[in-house]
């Protein structure tokens, strides 16, 4: 499992969501997968890193290559939740 804060393999980790802006696409993917979101490698292939999350639109989620509407919604909801959780800190 990849630790979102440092990108290293680690059996268990704590997400420092206050630093998501600096996360790589791999770290965002690892975080979403840890939340049970079916992200595959779409974010990595499209180079969606933490610095872009605040700027994503509904169209962007559709352009990531998810075939099912359900997966698009799940990814969108998880990213929105991450952004909202970060604002709590």
C-alpha positions in Angstrom: 0.0 0.0 0.0 1.3 3.5 -0.8 1.4 6.0 1.9 -0.2 9.3 0.6 2.2 11.5 2.6 5.4 10.0 1.4 4.6 7.7 -1.5 6.3 4.7 0.1 5.1 1.2 0.6 3.6 0.7 4.0 1.4 -1.9 5.6 -0.6 0.7 7.6 -0.7 4.4 7.4 -2.5 7.5 8.4 -3.6 9.9 5.7 -2.5 13.5 6.3 -5.3 15.0 4.3 -4.2 18.5 5.1 -1.4 18.0 2.6 -3.4 16.6 -0.3 -2.4 19.5 -2.6 1.1 18.0 -2.6 0.1 14.4 -3.3 1.0 12.8 -6.5 -1.6 11.0 -8.7 -0.3 7.7 -7.2 -1.0 9.0 -3.7 -4.5 10.3 -4.6 -5.2 6.9 -6.1 -3.9 5.1 -3.0 -6.1 7.3 -0.8 -9.2 6.7 -2.8 -8.6 3.0 -3.0 -8.2 2.9 0.8 -11.7 4.4 0.9 -13.1 1.6 -1.3 -13.4 3.8 -4.4 -12.9 1.9 -7.7 -10.4 4.3 -9.2 -8.1 1.9 -11.2 -5.2 3.8 -12.8 -7.4 6.5 -14.4 -6.1 9.4 -12.2 -2.5 8.3 -12.8 -3.0 8.0 -16.6 -4.5 11.4 -16.7 -1.9 12.9 -14.3 -4.5 14.1 -11.8 -2.4 15.1 -8.8 -3.5 16.8 -5.6 -2.9 20.3 -6.9 -5.7 19.8 -9.5 -8.4 18.4 -7.2 -9.9 21.7 -6.3 -10.3 22.7 -10.0 -12.0 19.5 -11.2 -15.4 19.8 -12.7 -18.2 17.3 -13.5 -16.9 17.2 -17.1 -13.4 16.3 -15.8 -14.8 13.3 -13.9 -16.5 12.1 -17.1 -13.3 12.5 -19.1 -11.3 10.3 -16.8 -12.4 7.2 -18.7 -14.9 5.7 -16.3 -17.5 3.7 -18.2 -20.2 3.5 -15.6 -22.0 6.5 -14.2 -21.9 4.8 -10.8 -18.1 4.8 -10.8 -18.0 8.5 -11.9 -20.2 9.4 -9.0 -18.2 7.4 -6.5 -14.9 9.0 -7.5 -16.5 12.4 -7.5 -18.1 11.9 -4.1 -14.8 10.6 -2.6 -12.8 13.6 -3.9 -15.4 16.1 -2.7 -15.4 14.4 0.7 -11.6 14.7 0.8 -11.8 18.4 0.0 -14.4 18.9 2.6 -12.5 16.9 5.3 -9.4 18.9 4.6 -11.3 22.1 5.3 -12.2 20.9 8.8 -8.5 20.9 9.9 
